[in-house]
Protein backbone atom coordinates (compact mmCIF):
# COMPACT_ATOMS: atom_id res chain seq x y z
CA UNK A 1 0.00 0.00 0.00
CA UNK A 2 2.90 2.41 0.70
CA UNK A 3 4.23 2.04 -2.86
CA UNK A 4 0.73 2.56 -4.25
CA UNK A 5 0.39 5.88 -2.41
CA UNK A 6 3.81 7.01 -3.66
CA UNK A 7 2.73 6.53 -7.28
CA UNK A 8 0.15 9.34 -7.36
CA UNK A 9 0.83 12.35 -9.56
CA UNK A 10 -1.24 15.48 -8.86
CA UNK A 11 -3.11 17.08 -11.73
CA UNK A 12 -3.82 20.76 -11.19
CA UNK A 13 -6.08 23.29 -12.87
CA UNK A 14 -3.69 26.25 -12.82
CA UNK A 15 -3.16 25.79 -9.09
CA UNK A 16 -0.28 26.81 -6.91
CA UNK A 17 0.46 23.13 -6.28
CA UNK A 18 2.45 23.12 -9.53
CA UNK A 19 4.65 25.96 -8.35
CA UNK A 20 5.07 24.44 -4.90
CA UNK A 21 5.95 21.00 -6.25
CA UNK A 22 8.39 22.38 -8.84
CA UNK A 23 10.19 24.34 -6.14
CA UNK A 24 10.51 21.09 -4.17
CA UNK A 25 11.68 19.19 -7.26
CA UNK A 26 8.56 17.20 -8.10
CA UNK A 27 6.83 17.09 -11.49
CA UNK A 28 3.12 17.93 -11.81
CA UNK A 29 0.57 17.74 -14.59
CA UNK A 30 -1.56 20.81 -15.22
CA UNK A 31 -4.54 21.91 -17.30
CA UNK A 32 -5.40 25.34 -18.64
CA UNK A 33 -3.08 28.20 -19.53
CA UNK A 34 -1.26 29.44 -16.43
CA UNK A 35 0.93 32.54 -16.32
CA UNK A 36 3.84 30.28 -15.35
CA UNK A 37 3.55 28.06 -18.45
CA UNK A 38 6.95 26.50 -19.13
CA UNK A 39 7.81 26.13 -15.44
CA UNK A 40 10.34 23.29 -15.10
CA UNK A 41 8.71 20.16 -13.72
CA UNK A 42 5.30 20.89 -15.19
CA UNK A 43 3.69 19.19 -18.16
CA UNK A 44 0.39 20.10 -19.79
CA UNK A 45 -2.16 17.31 -19.82
CA UNK A 46 -2.46 17.65 -23.62
CA UNK A 47 1.17 16.53 -23.92
CA UNK A 48 0.32 13.19 -22.32
CA UNK A 49 -1.01 10.66 -24.79
CA UNK A 50 -1.83 7.90 -22.27
CA UNK A 51 -2.06 8.46 -18.50
CA UNK A 52 -1.50 4.73 -17.99
CA UNK A 53 1.95 5.12 -19.52
CA UNK A 54 3.15 8.10 -17.49
CA UNK A 55 6.63 7.31 -16.27
CA UNK A 56 7.15 6.62 -12.59
CA UNK A 57 9.98 9.17 -12.75
CA UNK A 58 7.15 11.69 -12.31
CA UNK A 59 6.81 10.47 -8.74
CA UNK A 60 10.50 10.95 -7.90
CA UNK A 61 12.15 14.08 -6.58
CA UNK A 62 14.51 15.78 -9.01
CA UNK A 63 16.78 18.47 -7.60
CA UNK A 64 17.45 19.88 -11.08
CA UNK A 65 13.73 20.68 -11.39
CA UNK A 66 13.89 22.56 -8.08
CA UNK A 67 16.96 24.53 -9.13
CA UNK A 68 15.58 25.34 -12.60
CA UNK A 69 12.15 26.27 -11.18
CA UNK A 70 13.73 28.84 -8.84
CA UNK A 71 15.60 30.41 -11.75
CA UNK A 72 12.48 30.39 -13.94
CA UNK A 73 10.28 32.00 -11.27
CA UNK A 74 12.94 34.55 -10.37
CA UNK A 75 13.16 35.58 -14.03
CA UNK A 76 9.37 35.64 -14.32
CA UNK A 77 8.88 37.77 -11.22
CA UNK A 78 11.75 40.06 -12.12
CA UNK A 79 9.82 41.35 -15.09
CA UNK A 80 6.52 43.19 -15.09
CA UNK A 81 4.43 44.74 -17.82
CA UNK A 82 4.82 48.52 -18.15
CA UNK A 83 1.90 50.50 -16.71
CA UNK A 84 1.10 52.40 -19.92
CA UNK A 85 -2.39 53.43 -18.83
CA UNK A 86 -1.22 54.94 -15.57
CA UNK A 87 -3.59 52.87 -13.47
CA UNK A 88 -3.19 53.87 -9.81
CA UNK A 89 -0.40 56.34 -10.65
CA UNK A 90 -2.36 58.73 -12.86
CA UNK A 91 0.69 59.10 -15.10
CA UNK A 92 0.34 57.66 -18.58
CA UNK A 93 3.51 56.48 -20.28
CA UNK A 94 4.16 57.30 -23.90
CA UNK A 95 7.72 56.06 -24.34
CA UNK A 96 7.79 54.16 -27.69
CA UNK A 97 10.12 51.47 -26.27
CA UNK A 98 7.80 50.79 -23.34
CA UNK A 99 4.79 50.65 -25.69
CA UNK A 100 6.53 47.97 -27.78
CA UNK A 101 7.54 46.08 -24.63
CA UNK A 102 3.94 46.23 -23.41
CA UNK A 103 2.59 44.89 -26.71
CA UNK A 104 5.09 42.04 -26.72
CA UNK A 105 4.47 41.09 -23.09
CA UNK A 106 0.70 41.31 -23.49
CA UNK A 107 0.87 39.02 -26.53
CA UNK A 108 3.09 36.51 -24.66
CA UNK A 109 0.70 36.34 -21.73
CA UNK A 110 -2.67 36.29 -23.44
CA UNK A 111 -2.11 34.75 -26.87
Secondary structure as GFF3:
##gff-version 3
##sequence-region A 1 111
A	DSSP	alpha_helix	2	5	.	.	.	ID=ss1
A	DSSP	beta_strand	11	13	.	.	.	ID=ss2
A	DSSP	alpha_helix	16	24	.	.	.	ID=ss3
A	DSSP	beta_strand	28	31	.	.	.	ID=ss4
A	DSSP	beta_strand	42	44	.	.	.	ID=ss5
A	DSSP	three_ten_helix	45	47	.	.	.	ID=ss6
A	DSSP	three_ten_helix	51	53	.	.	.	ID=ss7
A	DSSP	three_ten_helix	56	59	.	.	.	ID=ss8
A	DSSP	alpha_helix	63	77	.	.	.	ID=ss9
A	DSSP	alpha_helix	96	110	.	.	.	ID=ss10
###
